[in-house]
């Protein structure tokens, strides 16, 4: 009798192990919900109910809910411009973020606070500019901000600058200000499972130059007064006037890369002080070379130092060959379990079979997760919802 019981328990243990391993192979499925979403997640309880229902139906386990963008708060803030939140309140009658988090949790869906950090979009009236002046912005080597209409010259015929204002990661005033914002969000809303950090980088330029040695042939950022002053103190060099030889160029590139990393580390530390168990993720550009030489996101170091728990690659393209190349190049063995892959459904919503190709390829690669941009492209697309729910066996996270 004891032998039979023992064999039964061994069999049960075996099936549980096999079942758990099979489920673990399914990556988590996330979705970004923007502040501009037609679903208006926080404007009414019925909107929140519908969004959570659609996400559950689509197999989604993680929601990245945007609550801070362009130095505007879409939450109950006492630190910055809350006019957007006041408009939401006029519709909802109450702050619905706690309701949304609790509702999602009841349906075994985790909610992450998605915040745009260094980007100000077109907001010249941002609170941080009013407080510290335009000096907190990052500038190119000709002293121009990254918002493209300002200060164009002959070279701009050949380059496309990112059409947004960016703050300088190497400016301590920027770090402290945004650290306060992050802490306010996580303390006010302790139900957030994660913090999703977006725009931790310098502005993009197309085409981009592979490092400071080629500054004479393209546009590069980081020429903020305070950032230059600190670089000069550390090296005795001024990036505006120094000979841009290989040694000096490497120093300037590394300096800017380190500023982004220190910024990420500072924000991460503030987040964990406010919420020790919070999961921290960061959005990154898909090209390893572009991230390293142009936007200065040394994201593998962020993972190695545990500054972030995982990264989400903005692999937005409808060219499936380059999608596969980017994906395979980023799924390095030592960190693959910390890399999630973003899919730009917004550019393929009329071509779900192409999205399916990307999904099927990701299933063979097995990233840590897949995140869809964005919710609006799923909500009323039954074909895409069916694809996602069937492709990803939904493994609800612990309640």
N, C-alpha and C positions, 0 to 999 in steps of 0.2 A: 504493500500500500504506500509506504513512504517513498519507494522507488518511483511509483507512478506519479505521485505528487511532485517529486523532484523533476522528473522528465517533463511534466506539464509546465512547471514554472520555467524551466529552461526554454521550452518552446515559446511560451508567452514572451519571455525576455528577448528571444531571437526576433520574433515578429515585430515587437516594439522597436527594437534597434533598427531593423531594416526599414520599417515604416518611417521612423524619425529621420533616418539618413536620406530616404527618398524625398521627404518633404524639405529637408535642408537644402537639397539641390535646387529647389525653385527659388530664384532670386526674388527679393521683395519688389513690389511694383508701386511706384510713387507717381504723384502728379503735382505740377505747380498750379496754384490758383493765384492769379494776379489781382491787383487792386482795381484793374479795369474790367474784370470779368463780368460778362453779361449776366452771370448767375448771381452776382451781388451777394456773396456769401453771408455778409454781416449786416445786411439791411433788414432782414426779417427772419423769424424762426422758420417760416415755411421755406424760405430760400435755403437756409442751412440744412433743413430736413431733406430737401430734394438733392442737394449736393452730396451729402453723406450717403443717401440711398443709391445715387448713381455710382459713386465711388465703390461702394460695397458690391453692387451689381457687376461692376467692371473688374473686380478682383484686386482693387487697390488697397494696399496696406498702409501707405504713408502719404499724408497730405502736406505739401509745402505751402503754407498760407502766408501771403505777403502782407506784412503789417507796417513796413517802414520803407519809404521810397522817396528819393530826391529831397531828403531832410524834411519830409512831411510824415507826420504820425497818423496812421490809420488805426490807432489804439488810443487808450486814455493816457495821454502824456502830459506831464507838467514841465518838460524840458525843451520842447520844440514846437513848431507850428502844428496845431491840432485842428486846423480848419477842416481838413478832410474827415477827421473823426467826428466833428460836430455835424457835418452833413449826413454821415451815417446815422448818428443819433437821432437826427430829425426824422429819419425814416423808421428806424428800429425802436426808438423809445428807450432803449437800454443798451449797455455794452454787451454784445452777443458773443464776444470771444470765449468767455468761460462756457457758455452754452454750447458753442460749436465744438470745443475741445471735449466736453463731457459726452456730447452726443456721438462724436467720432469714437471715443474710447469705448462706449457701450457697444459699438459695432466693431470693436477690435481693430480700429484704425488709429494710427499714431499721427499727431499733428506737430509739425515743426514751424517755428517762427522764421519766416523768410524775410531777410532784411537786405536792402541794397546799401552798401556801406560807402564806398568812395565815390560813387556816381551821384551827381546832383541833377542829372537830366539837364533841363534848360533853366533851372531855378536860380537866377541871380539874386533872388530875394531870400535865399535860404537863411535860416536862423544863424548858422555857423558863420556865414559871410557877414551878417549884420553884427555879430559879436566880435569877430577877429579881422574882418576885412578880406578883400580878395587875395590877400597874401597867402591864404591857406590853400589856394588852388595849386595844382601842378601846371607847369608851363613847358612848352617846347624850347629848343635851343635858341629860338629867336624871341623868347619872352611872351609867347602867345598861349592863351588857354586852349583847351581841347575842343571847345565848341567851334565848329568849323567856319561859320560865317565871319568870325572876327579875325582881322589881320591877315587876310589871304594875300599871297604873293604869286609870282610866276610859277614856283614849284607846285603850288596847289592844283595846277592843271593836271599834274601827273599822280597826285596822291589823294586818297580819300581819308579824311580824318574822322574819328568817331564823333558823332554830332551830339556830344554831351559834355558838360562841365565835370571835371574830376578833381577831387581833393588830393592833396599830397600825402602819401603814406609815411614819408620821412619827417613830417611835421608833428611834434609832440602835442600841439593843440588839437589836431585832428584826432589823434589816438585817444586823448583824454575825453574829448567831446563824445565820440562814438562809443567809447567804453561805458560812459554814463547811460547812453541810450539803450545799449544792450542790457545792462543791469536793470534798468527800469522795466523793460519788457519782461524779463524772466522773473523778477520779484513780484511784479503786478499780476503775472499770469503763470503761476507755478505749474499749471497743468501741461504746459508745452513739453513735449517729449524731447524735442531737439531744437537747435539753433542752426539755421541754414544761412551761411554767409555768402553773399553774392557781391560781385564787383570788388574783390580784393585783388586789385591789379592796377597797372597803369593803362591808359587808353590804348586802343588798338589803332593801327594805321595800315592801310592797304595801298600799295605793297609795303611790307615792313622791311627794315634793315636788320641784318644779322649781327647786331652789336654796335657799340659806340664807334668802332673804327670807321664805320660807314656813315657817320653823322652828316658829312658834307653832301651825301647823296639821298638823304631822306629825313624823316621827321622822327624825333625821339623826345621823350618826356622825362621829368624829374628835376627840371631847372627852377625849382622853388627856392626862394632866397634862403630860408632856414636850412633846407636840405643841402644846398651848396655850401653854406657856412660850416655845417657839421662835417661835410666831406673834406673841406679845406683844412679844418682843424685836425682831422684824422690823418691826412695824407700830405698836406702842404701844397696840394694841387687845386686848381680851379678848372672845372670841366668846360667853362666857357672860353678859356684862353690857352689851356695846356696843349702840348703836342699830342695829338690823338694817335700815338703809336700803340703797338700791341700791348705793352705793359700797362700804360695809362688807361687804355680803353678797357682792359680786363678789370682794373681797379674800379672804374666808374660803373661798369656793368654789374660787378659783384656788389658794389655799394647799394645800387638801386634794388637789386634782387633781395639783399638783406633787409632793406627798409620794408619791403612788402612782407617778408617773413616775420620781422619784428612786430609789424602792425597786426598780422594774424595772431601771433603769439600773445600780444597784449589783449586783444579782444577776446581770445579764447580763455585767457586767465580770468578776465572780468566775468565772463559767462559762467565759468565753473565756480567762481567765488559766490555768485548769486544762486546757482543751481548745480551743486556738485555732480549730480547724476545725468546732467543734460548731454545728449549726443550732439556733437558738433560736426557739421559738414560744410564743405565749401564748393562753390561752382568754379570750374576751370575751363580754359579754352582747350580745344581738342588737339592742337598741334604741339608736340613736345618742343620743337624748335621755336615756334612763335611764343609759347609760354615762357621759355627760358630767356630769349633774347629781346623780346618786344614788350610783352605785358609783365615780364619779370616775376612770374609765378613759379617759384621753386617748390612745387607741390609735393614732390617725393620727399623733400626734407620735412615738410609739414607732417606727413604721415610718419616718417621715421622718428621725429621728435614728439609724436602724439599731440601736436598742436591741434589737429583735427582727427576725428575718428574715421571719416571717409570723405572722398571727393566725388562730385557729380560732374561728369564730362558733358559739356554742352555740344554734343556731337550732332549738330543740326545741319543736315544736308539731305537732298533728295538724290544725290549721286551715291548709289550703294557701293560702288567700288571704293571710293574714298572713305565711306563710312566704315567699311571692313578694314581698310588700311589703318585708319585712326584707332579703331577699336583694338586690333591685334597688337599695335605698337604700344598701347597703354596698359595692356593686361600682362604686366610683368609678374613673374612667378612670386616674387617676395611680397608684392602688395596687391595682387589681384583680388583678394578677399575684401579690400577696402576701396575698390573702384566701382562706382555706379555709372551707368551709361545713360545719358539723356538722349531722347529721340524728339526731333522737331516735327511733331505731327502737324503743326500749323502750316507747314509748307507742303504737306502731302495729304491733307484731309480729303481731297478729291481723288486721291489715288491710294486707297487703303491697301491694295496688293503690294505696293512698294513698301509701305510700313510693315506689312507682314514679312517681307523679305528681310528687313532689318531685325525684326523680332525673332524670326527663325534662326538667323545667324547668331544673335546674342544667346539664344538657348544652347548653341554648341560651344560658346565661349564661357558661359556661366559667370557673368559679372556678379558683384555683390548685390546689385539691384538695377532696376531699369526705371527711369523717371520720364514721364511724358510731358512735353510742353505743347499745349497746356490743357487745363480742364475744359475750356470752351470748345475745344476741337473734339472732345469726347462726348460731351453732354447730349448732343442731339444727333450723334452719329452711331446708329445702332450697329452698323457693320464693324466699326472700330471697337465698340464696346464688346461685341461678341468675340472679336479677335483677341482682345486682351484677356477676357475672362476664360477663354479656352486655352490660350497659350501659357498662362501663368496659373498654376494650381495655387489658389489663394491659401497661404499659410498665415492665419491670423496671429499677430504678435500677442504676447501675454497681456492680459487685461491690467 
